[in-house]
Amino acid sequence: MRAKKKTKNYPKVLLVAKQNKSGIRHIKKLERMLRKYTDEIHFDHSTALRLRKRGHSIRKFDGDFIITVGGDGTFLWTAHKANVPILPVRIEGQGFLCTIDFKHLDEHMKDLINKKYTIIERMRLSCMKIQKGRIKKYVGKIISNEYPLALNEIAFGRKRPSKVLYASFTLDDVKFESVGDGIMFSTPSGSTAYNSSAGGSIIDPKLNAISITPLYPFFSKIKPMIVSGDKKIIVEVSGGDCAVVIDGHGGEYVNPGTKFIIEKAKPAKVITFKEQNVFEKLRKNLMD
């Protein structure tokens, strides 16, 4: 009788798939690939539902690593909550943040299982709403005022296309006013995404910096700026209805008078098998 494989010395893995036919098809193939090495294979709740399996919380997962299969969107959605290293695998789209394509994953599978890889840290930003008044402060202690951690950007944008947004941000007790579509705060990883499209500078991902980019300012002299990643930034929505958007996923609508604190958070850990030339990838994917 064949002895049951012991799993205590094998990696514990969480798989997260893009929620389309291609993502589910590839995640099934990846599961078969991993079964050769471990039985400790889990799935996030959304993927598990599609596979009719039991799901696992990304935030509470304390295994060895997470593998996302899809593109940048799947990776970003996972990086909001993950506390363990992530291997972002591309199956479609640009996948600028992904470190490997699915077709090359099989040849690196033994390296992954044996932990023969490099972990790079990507800055994340936290955004916390500042509560005012005794009741709100008391409720805030019970209900978290934090949004998901941002790997790319935190954007404060106008809710209504026909109305401008009045907002401000404060750095070292100096207040900057903005009138227009809004303000965006980006990490170096996110500087190549929405930030770049809005006219912000591309930042070397090895730098500890935050990009602040006004979104189409209306009669405003404020310009894009790059500040130290150790700054604590106070943001206030002073007029107009505002949508707070985290990496294009999480967020909410907020009213005038709402204040926030933005600061550097615990970084995301990303698995890669070889050192990537970010500027070559940038030229190839975004400029050619």
C-alpha positions in Angstrom: 0.0 0.0 0.0 1.4 3.4 -1.0 2.3 5.6 1.9 0.6 9.0 2.1 2.9 11.8 1.1 4.0 13.9 4.1 3.3 17.6 3.6 5.1 19.2 6.5 8.4 19.5 4.5 6.6 20.7 1.4 5.6 24.2 0.5 2.1 25.5 1.4 0.8 27.4 -1.7 -2.2 29.7 -2.3 -3.3 30.0 -6.0 -5.2 33.1 -7.2 -6.7 33.1 -10.8 -8.0 35.8 -13.0 -11.7 35.3 -13.0 -12.2 34.3 -16.7 -12.1 31.1 -18.7 -8.4 31.4 -19.4 -7.5 32.1 -15.8 -9.4 29.1 -14.5 -8.0 26.8 -17.2 -4.5 27.8 -16.4 -5.0 27.5 -12.6 -6.2 23.9 -13.1 -3.0 23.2 -15.1 -0.9 24.8 -12.4 -2.5 22.7 -9.7 -1.6 19.6 -11.7 2.0 20.8 -12.0 2.2 21.5 -8.3 0.7 18.2 -7.2 4.0 16.5 -8.1 5.7 18.4 -5.3 3.1 19.2 -2.6 -0.5 18.5 -1.4 -0.6 21.8 0.5 -2.4 23.7 -2.4 -5.1 26.2 -1.5 -7.2 28.7 -3.5 -8.5 32.2 -2.7 -12.3 32.4 -2.2 -13.2 33.6 -5.7 -11.1 31.0 -7.5 -12.3 28.2 -5.1 -15.9 29.1 -5.9 -15.2 28.6 -9.6 -13.5 25.3 -8.9 -16.1 24.2 -6.4 -13.5 23.9 -3.7 -13.0 25.3 -0.2 -11.6 28.8 -0.3 -8.9 30.4 1.8 -8.4 34.1 2.9 -5.5 35.9 1.2 -5.0 38.1 4.1 -4.8 35.2 6.6 -2.7 33.0 4.4 0.5 32.2 6.3 2.1 29.6 3.9 5.2 29.8 1.8 4.0 31.8 -1.2 1.1 32.9 -3.4 1.0 32.4 -7.1 -1.3 34.7 -9.1 -2.2 33.7 -12.6 -3.6 36.4 -14.9 -1.9 39.8 -15.3 -1.2 43.0 -13.4 -4.8 43.3 -12.2 -4.8 39.9 -10.6 -1.5 40.6 -9.0 -2.5 44.1 -7.7 -5.8 42.7 -6.2 -3.8 40.0 -4.4 -1.0 42.4 -3.2 -3.6 44.5 -1.4 -3.9 41.8 1.2 -1.0 39.4 1.0 1.5 39.1 3.8 3.7 36.4 2.1 5.8 36.5 -1.1 3.9 36.5 -4.4 4.9 35.0 -7.8 2.9 37.0 -10.4 2.4 34.9 -13.5 1.3 36.5 -16.8 -1.1 34.7 -19.2 -2.4 37.7 -21.1 -2.2 41.5 -21.4 1.0 43.5 -20.9 1.7 42.0 -17.4 4.3 44.7 -16.7 4.5 43.8 -13.0 4.5 40.1 -13.6 7.9 38.4 -13.3 7.3 35.3 -15.4 5.1 34.0 -18.2 3.1 30.8 -17.7 4.9 29.1 -20.6 8.2 29.5 -18.7 6.8 28.5 -15.3 7.3 24.8 -15.7 11.0 25.1 -16.3 11.3 27.0 -13.0 9.0 24.8 -10.9 11.8 23.0 -9.1 13.5 26.3 -8.3 10.2 27.6 -6.9 9.7 24.5 -4.7 13.3 24.6 -3.5 13.2 28.3 -2.9 15.9 29.1 -5.4 14.6 32.5 -6.3 15.0 36.2 -5.4 12.5 38.2 -3.4 12.2 41.9 -4.3 10.3 44.4 -2.2 7.8 46.7 -3.8 6.7 49.8 -1.9 3.0 49.9 -0.8 1.1 52.9 0.5 -1.5 53.0 3.2 -4.5 55.3 3.3 -6.4 55.9 6.5 -9.4 58.1 7.0 -9.1 60.6 10.0 -12.2 60.5 12.1 -13.6 63.6 13.7 -15.8 63.8 16.8 -16.1 61.5 19.8 -18.7 59.1 18.3 -16.8 58.7 15.0 -13.5 58.2 16.8 -15.1 55.5 19.0 -16.7 53.8 15.9 -13.3 54.1 14.2 -11.7 52.0 16.9 -14.2 49.2 16.2 -14.4 49.5 12.4 -11.0 49.9 10.6 -10.6 53.2 8.8 -7.9 51.8 6.6 -8.2 51.1 2.9 -6.4 48.2 1.1 -2.7 48.8 0.8 -1.8 50.3 -2.6 1.0 48.8 -4.7 0.3 51.3 -7.6 -1.5 54.4 -6.6 -4.1 56.1 -4.4 -6.3 58.4 -6.5 -8.7 61.1 -5.2 -10.9 61.9 -8.2 -14.1 63.8 -8.9 -17.2 61.7 -8.6 -19.2 63.7 -11.2 -17.6 64.5 -14.6 -19.3 67.9 -14.8 -18.0 69.1 -11.4 -14.4 69.9 -10.3 -12.9 68.6 -7.1 -11.4 70.9 -4.5 -8.7 69.1 -2.6 -5.4 69.7 -0.8 -2.4 67.9 0.5 0.0 68.9 3.3 3.7 68.1 3.4 5.8 69.2 6.4 3.1 71.6 7.4 3.0 73.2 4.0 -0.4 73.0 2.3 -0.9 72.7 -1.5 -4.3 73.4 -3.0 -5.7 71.6 -6.0 -8.7 72.3 -8.2 -9.5 70.0 -11.1 -10.1 66.3 -11.6 -8.2 65.3 -8.4 -4.8 64.2 -7.0 -2.9 60.9 -7.3 -0.2 59.5 -5.0 1.9 56.8 -6.6 4.6 54.3 -5.7 7.6 53.7 -8.0 5.9 50.5 -9.2 2.8 52.5 -10.1 4.6 55.4 -11.7 4.5 53.6 -15.0 0.7 53.1 -14.9 -2.0 55.7 -14.3 0.6 58.1 -13.0 2.5 58.1 -16.3 -0.7 58.6 -18.3 -1.6 61.6 -16.2 1.8 63.3 -16.8 3.7 62.1 -13.7 7.4 61.0 -13.9 8.5 57.4 -14.1 10.5 56.5 -11.0 13.2 53.9 -10.6 11.5 51.1 -8.5 14.6 50.9 -6.3 14.0 54.5 -5.0 12.1 55.2 -1.8 9.8 57.9 -3.2 6.2 58.9 -3.7 4.9 60.6 -6.8 2.2 63.3 -6.4 0.4 64.1 -9.6 -2.5 66.6 -10.0 -5.1 65.2 -12.3 -5.8 67.8 -15.0 -5.7 70.8 -12.7 -8.1 73.7 -13.5 -6.3 77.1 -13.4 -3.8 75.7 -10.9 0.0 76.3 -10.8 0.6 73.1 -8.9 3.0 70.7 -10.7 3.8 67.0 -10.3 6.3 66.4 -7.6 8.4 63.5 -6.2 8.9 63.4 -2.4 10.6 61.1 0.0 8.8 57.8 0.7 9.1 58.5 4.4 6.8 61.5 4.3 3.5 61.5 6.0 1.0 63.2 3.7 -2.3 64.7 4.9 -5.0 64.9 2.2 -8.3 66.8 2.6 -11.3 66.9 0.3 -12.6 70.5 0.7 -15.2 70.7 -2.0 -17.1 68.4 -4.4 -17.9 64.8 -4.3 -14.8 62.6 -4.3 -14.1 59.0 -5.2 -11.1 57.4 -3.5 -9.7 54.6 -5.6 -7.0 52.2 -4.6 -5.1 50.5 -7.6 -8.3 50.6 -9.6 -10.0 48.2 -7.2 -10.9 49.3 -3.6 -12.2 52.6 -2.3 -15.4 54.6 -1.7 -17.1 57.9 -2.2 -16.4 60.5 0.4 -17.9 63.9 1.2 -16.2 67.3 1.6 -14.4 67.8 4.9 -13.0 64.3 4.9 -9.3 64.0 5.8 -6.8 61.2 5.2 -3.3 60.2 6.1 -1.1 58.6 3.4 2.2 57.0 4.3 4.5 54.2 3.4 3.3 50.7 4.5 4.9 47.3 4.8 6.2 46.4 1.3 4.9 43.6 -0.9 7.3 40.7 -1.5 7.6 39.6 -5.1 9.3 36.4 -6.3 11.5 36.5 -9.4 13.9 34.0 -10.9 16.3 36.5 -12.6 17.1 40.1 -12.2 15.0 42.2 -14.5 16.1 45.2 -16.4 13.2 47.5 -15.6 14.2 50.1 -18.1 14.5 47.6 -20.9 11.1 46.2 -20.0 9.8 49.7 -19.9 11.1 50.5 -23.4 9.9 47.3 -24.8 6.4 47.2 -23.3 5.5 50.9 -23.1 7.5 52.7 -25.7 8.1 50.4 -28.7 
